[in-house]
Amino acid sequence: MEIVLDNKEDKGYDYFIKRLKLAASQIGYPCFLRSGHTSHKHDWKDSCYLTEESQIKGHINTLVEFCACCDMFGLQL
């Protein structure tokens, strides 16, 4: 289980990563990743552009952090 935000464990994180790895392997690499609100494309090498499976957790964490920061400024959820 990963600690994602506010030092809290996210119980669905491992399942989500497993499903994302499966989907990316079916689509093929490179592939594009985004949340429901953003892809954080200005930091694309570390967020939305996946070239291999080993990048998934780091890129997800970057997107989660970016969305949390945007939310401080009024991201519409």
Beta strands, then each sheet from edge to edge (+ up, - down):
strand 1: 2-5
strand 2: 8-10
strand 3: 31-32
strand 4: 49-50
sheet 1: 1+ 2-
sheet 2: 3+ 4-
end
